[in-house]
Amino acid sequence: MRIVSLGMQITLDGFVAGPGGELDWAMERLDEELFAHQEVLMQSSDTMLLGRVNYLDQAAHWPTSTQPLAKILNAQQKIVFSTTLENVDWENSRLATASPAAEIAALRAQQGTAISVAGGSRFAQSLLHEHLIDEVRLYVHPIALGEGIPLFAEQIALELTGSRRFANGTMLNSYRDPLSAASRAGATVPAD
C-alpha cells in the first residue's frame, strides 16, 4: 500500500505561515542540510496532492525554475483538488475528478512510491480530518510568530515515529495517524 505523507514547515506555536501567508521565517531557515534532506524525501515520492492555492503558487514557479528541486517536482504526477479551476497546465498535472477519499484510494491501489501532500493548510486540514494522511512530518523551526495560519484546526491524535535535529535548530518530528488506511492495513510508515 502506498503511504500518503504530509510535510510542513511549522513554527513553535503551530503556524505554517504568517497572518498574510508570509513564509519568510521558513525560507530564512532553509539551509543546505535541511534542503538536502527535503530533496531526498521528495525523490521518494512520485505523486503530489495539491489544493488550488498551493497549485497556483507552485505552477507559477517550478516549470521555469532552474533550482535542483524543479526537475523532481516537474516530473511528479500532480493531482489538483479544486472546485473552481477548469484546467491545469503544469506538466504531469490533472484535476481530481472524485472526492479526496476516492482519489487517494485509487492512487493507493496503483503501483508507485509515496504520495506527498504539498500543503496548503486548509487542504491539509481537510485530509487530516478524514484520516487520509498516514504520515505527518513537521519541520518545527525555533521561532514563534504569535499569530498566523495554523496547521491544525481540530484535535487529532498522532503517534511519534521519529525525531531528528538539524544543525540550525530545526526539529523534524515524524508522526503516524493510527486511524489512517495504511495504519489500519498494517502498513509500516518509515521513520526518519
C-alpha positions as a LaTeX table, in Angstrom:
\begin{tabular}{lrrr}
\hline
Residue & $x$ (\AA) & $y$ (\AA) & $z$ (\AA) \\
\hline
Met1 & 0.00 & 0.00 & 0.00 \\
Arg2 & 1.30 & 3.44 & $-0.91$ \\
Ile3 & 1.82 & 5.83 & 2.01 \\
Val4 & 0.35 & 9.37 & 1.97 \\
Ser5 & 2.78 & 11.79 & 3.62 \\
Leu6 & 2.37 & 15.43 & 4.60 \\
Gly7 & 5.49 & 17.51 & 5.17 \\
Met8 & 5.13 & 21.03 & 6.56 \\
Gln9 & 7.35 & 23.80 & 7.87 \\
Ile10 & 5.83 & 24.94 & 11.17 \\
Thr11 & 6.63 & 27.36 & 13.99 \\
Leu12 & 6.85 & 26.52 & 17.67 \\
Asp13 & 3.38 & 27.98 & 18.13 \\
Gly14 & 1.86 & 25.84 & 15.36 \\
Phe15 & 1.69 & 28.20 & 12.39 \\
Val16 & 2.59 & 27.28 & 8.81 \\
Ala17 & 2.55 & 30.91 & 7.65 \\
Gly18 & 2.20 & 34.41 & 8.99 \\
Pro19 & $-1.22$ & 36.10 & 9.13 \\
Gly20 & $-0.95$ & 37.21 & 5.50 \\
Gly21 & 0.55 & 33.93 & 4.28 \\
Glu22 & 4.15 & 35.08 & 4.83 \\
Leu23 & 6.77 & 32.33 & 4.62 \\
Asp24 & 9.91 & 34.45 & 5.06 \\
Trp25 & 10.58 & 32.93 & 8.51 \\
Ala26 & 10.81 & 29.44 & 6.92 \\
Met27 & 12.77 & 30.49 & 3.84 \\
Glu28 & 15.41 & 32.14 & 6.01 \\
Arg29 & 15.97 & 28.83 & 7.82 \\
Leu30 & 16.24 & 26.51 & 4.80 \\
Asp31 & 19.96 & 25.87 & 4.96 \\
Glu32 & 21.95 & 23.35 & 2.92 \\
Glu33 & 21.42 & 20.44 & 5.34 \\
Leu34 & 17.66 & 20.91 & 5.62 \\
Phe35 & 17.28 & 21.49 & 1.90 \\
Ala36 & 19.26 & 18.32 & 1.08 \\
His37 & 17.08 & 16.29 & 3.46 \\
Gln38 & 13.90 & 17.57 & 1.85 \\
Glu39 & 15.27 & 16.86 & $-1.62$ \\
Val40 & 15.84 & 13.20 & $-0.69$ \\
Leu41 & 12.29 & 12.95 & 0.68 \\
Met42 & 10.84 & 14.47 & $-2.49$ \\
Gln43 & 12.72 & 11.91 & $-4.58$ \\
Ser44 & 10.97 & 9.13 & $-2.63$ \\
Ser45 & 7.59 & 10.30 & $-3.93$ \\
Asp46 & 6.16 & 10.13 & $-7.44$ \\
Thr47 & 2.77 & 11.72 & $-6.83$ \\
Met48 & 1.84 & 15.03 & $-5.23$ \\
Leu49 & $-1.59$ & 16.16 & $-3.98$ \\
Leu50 & $-2.28$ & 19.89 & $-4.02$ \\
Gly51 & $-5.11$ & 22.25 & $-3.24$ \\
Arg52 & $-5.91$ & 25.10 & $-5.62$ \\
Val53 & $-3.94$ & 27.86 & $-3.87$ \\
Asn54 & $-0.80$ & 25.77 & $-3.46$ \\
Tyr55 & $-1.07$ & 24.55 & $-7.06$ \\
Leu56 & $-1.29$ & 28.08 & $-8.43$ \\
Asp57 & 1.73 & 29.19 & $-6.37$ \\
Gln58 & 3.87 & 26.22 & $-7.35$ \\
Ala59 & 2.78 & 26.13 & $-11.01$ \\
Ala60 & 3.85 & 29.77 & $-11.32$ \\
His61 & 7.35 & 28.95 & $-10.07$ \\
Trp62 & 8.61 & 25.42 & $-10.81$ \\
Pro63 & 8.03 & 24.91 & $-14.57$ \\
Thr64 & 10.66 & 27.54 & $-15.45$ \\
Ser65 & 12.87 & 27.21 & $-12.37$ \\
Thr66 & 16.48 & 26.06 & $-12.63$ \\
Gln67 & 16.62 & 25.09 & $-8.94$ \\
Pro68 & 17.53 & 21.44 & $-8.24$ \\
Leu69 & 14.02 & 20.61 & $-6.98$ \\
Ala70 & 12.42 & 21.75 & $-10.24$ \\
Lys71 & 13.33 & 18.59 & $-12.13$ \\
Ile72 & 11.90 & 16.41 & $-9.34$ \\
Leu73 & 8.66 & 18.38 & $-8.92$ \\
Asn74 & 8.03 & 18.83 & $-12.63$ \\
Ala75 & 8.35 & 15.06 & $-13.20$ \\
Gln76 & 5.92 & 14.07 & $-10.43$ \\
Gln77 & 2.28 & 13.32 & $-11.11$ \\
Lys78 & 0.26 & 16.18 & $-9.60$ \\
Ile79 & $-3.39$ & 15.76 & $-8.58$ \\
Val80 & $-5.08$ & 19.11 & $-8.00$ \\
Phe81 & $-8.20$ & 19.39 & $-5.84$ \\
Ser82 & $-10.29$ & 22.40 & $-6.79$ \\
Thr83 & $-13.92$ & 23.24 & $-7.40$ \\
Thr84 & $-13.08$ & 26.46 & $-9.26$ \\
Leu85 & $-10.19$ & 25.62 & $-11.60$ \\
Glu86 & $-11.29$ & 24.45 & $-15.03$ \\
Asn87 & $-7.88$ & 23.21 & $-16.19$ \\
Val88 & $-4.30$ & 22.80 & $-15.04$ \\
Asp89 & $-1.31$ & 23.18 & $-17.30$ \\
Trp90 & 1.73 & 22.34 & $-15.18$ \\
Glu91 & 3.44 & 19.29 & $-16.65$ \\
Asn92 & 2.01 & 15.96 & $-15.38$ \\
Ser93 & $-0.94$ & 17.67 & $-13.63$ \\
Arg94 & $-4.61$ & 16.77 & $-13.65$ \\
Leu95 & $-7.69$ & 17.95 & $-11.82$ \\
Ala96 & $-9.15$ & 15.49 & $-9.35$ \\
Thr97 & $-12.48$ & 14.20 & $-10.57$ \\
Ala98 & $-13.56$ & 12.46 & $-7.36$ \\
Ser99 & $-13.52$ & 13.23 & $-3.66$ \\
Pro100 & $-10.16$ & 13.24 & $-1.87$ \\
Ala101 & $-11.02$ & 9.90 & $-0.23$ \\
Ala102 & $-11.88$ & 8.26 & $-3.57$ \\
Glu103 & $-8.88$ & 9.76 & $-5.40$ \\
Ile104 & $-6.47$ & 8.69 & $-2.65$ \\
Ala105 & $-7.96$ & 5.18 & $-2.52$ \\
Ala106 & $-7.46$ & 4.84 & $-6.28$ \\
Leu107 & $-3.88$ & 6.15 & $-6.05$ \\
Arg108 & $-3.09$ & 3.75 & $-3.19$ \\
Ala109 & $-4.16$ & 0.84 & $-5.41$ \\
Gln110 & $-1.77$ & 1.86 & $-8.20$ \\
Gln111 & 1.88 & 0.94 & $-8.44$ \\
Gly112 & 4.23 & 3.68 & $-7.33$ \\
Thr113 & 6.12 & 5.20 & $-4.47$ \\
Ala114 & 4.91 & 7.53 & $-1.73$ \\
Ile115 & 2.16 & 10.10 & $-2.29$ \\
Ser116 & 3.08 & 13.50 & $-0.90$ \\
Val117 & 0.73 & 16.24 & 0.20 \\
Ala118 & 2.29 & 19.54 & $-0.80$ \\
Gly119 & 0.47 & 21.54 & 1.77 \\
Gly120 & $-1.85$ & 24.41 & 1.97 \\
Ser121 & $-3.20$ & 24.50 & 5.50 \\
Arg122 & $-6.91$ & 24.21 & 4.64 \\
Phe123 & $-6.26$ & 21.35 & 2.22 \\
Ala124 & $-4.06$ & 19.56 & 4.77 \\
Gln125 & $-6.68$ & 20.13 & 7.49 \\
Ser126 & $-9.39$ & 18.51 & 5.35 \\
Leu127 & $-7.22$ & 15.45 & 4.66 \\
Leu128 & $-6.19$ & 15.16 & 8.31 \\
His129 & $-9.85$ & 15.41 & 9.38 \\
Glu130 & $-10.70$ & 12.42 & 7.17 \\
His131 & $-7.58$ & 10.46 & 8.29 \\
Leu132 & $-6.34$ & 10.34 & 4.69 \\
Ile133 & $-2.75$ & 11.17 & 5.66 \\
Asp134 & $-0.66$ & 8.31 & 7.04 \\
Glu135 & 2.46 & 10.24 & 7.96 \\
Val136 & 2.88 & 13.82 & 9.17 \\
Arg137 & 6.39 & 15.28 & 9.03 \\
Leu138 & 6.65 & 18.57 & 10.89 \\
Tyr139 & 9.77 & 20.67 & 10.47 \\
Val140 & 9.48 & 22.65 & 13.70 \\
His141 & 11.50 & 25.85 & 13.50 \\
Pro142 & 12.67 & 27.53 & 16.74 \\
Ile143 & 10.60 & 30.63 & 16.13 \\
Ala144 & 7.20 & 31.78 & 17.36 \\
Leu145 & 5.08 & 34.15 & 15.28 \\
Gly146 & 2.35 & 34.89 & 17.82 \\
Glu147 & $-0.27$ & 34.79 & 15.08 \\
Gly148 & $-0.65$ & 33.24 & 11.67 \\
Ile149 & $-2.21$ & 30.41 & 9.71 \\
Pro150 & $-2.42$ & 27.22 & 11.81 \\
Leu151 & $-1.88$ & 23.71 & 10.51 \\
Phe152 & $-4.31$ & 22.06 & 12.92 \\
Ala153 & $-7.94$ & 23.15 & 13.15 \\
Glu154 & $-9.13$ & 20.40 & 15.46 \\
Gln155 & $-7.87$ & 17.77 & 17.86 \\
Ile156 & $-6.09$ & 14.84 & 16.23 \\
Ala157 & $-4.12$ & 12.12 & 17.98 \\
Leu158 & $-0.86$ & 11.18 & 16.26 \\
Glu159 & 1.89 & 8.76 & 17.28 \\
Leu160 & 5.52 & 9.91 & 17.21 \\
Thr161 & 7.66 & 7.66 & 14.97 \\
Gly162 & 10.90 & 9.64 & 14.97 \\
Ser163 & 12.73 & 12.89 & 15.58 \\
Arg164 & 15.79 & 14.46 & 14.07 \\
Arg165 & 17.59 & 17.67 & 14.99 \\
Phe166 & 19.22 & 19.75 & 12.28 \\
Ala167 & 22.26 & 21.94 & 12.92 \\
Asn168 & 20.19 & 25.12 & 12.50 \\
Gly169 & 17.96 & 24.11 & 15.43 \\
Thr170 & 15.02 & 22.89 & 13.35 \\
Met171 & 13.47 & 19.65 & 14.60 \\
Leu172 & 11.85 & 17.15 & 12.28 \\
Asn173 & 9.16 & 15.24 & 14.16 \\
Ser174 & 7.51 & 12.41 & 12.26 \\
Tyr175 & 4.14 & 11.04 & 13.28 \\
Arg176 & 1.69 & 8.45 & 12.02 \\
Asp177 & $-2.07$ & 8.63 & 12.19 \\
Pro178 & $-3.25$ & 5.37 & 13.80 \\
Leu179 & $-6.66$ & 5.82 & 12.12 \\
Ser180 & $-5.37$ & 6.19 & 8.55 \\
Ala181 & $-5.94$ & 3.49 & 5.93 \\
Ala182 & $-2.27$ & 2.46 & 5.88 \\
Ser183 & $-2.17$ & 2.14 & 9.67 \\
Arg184 & $-5.38$ & 0.11 & 9.73 \\
Ala185 & $-3.96$ & $-2.15$ & 6.99 \\
Gly186 & $-0.78$ & $-2.70$ & 8.99 \\
Ala187 & 1.46 & $-0.85$ & 6.54 \\
Thr188 & 4.65 & 0.49 & 8.04 \\
Val189 & 5.24 & 4.22 & 7.95 \\
Pro190 & 9.01 & 4.70 & 7.61 \\
Ala191 & 10.76 & 6.53 & 10.43 \\
Asp192 & 13.40 & 9.19 & 9.82 \\
\hline
\end{tabular}
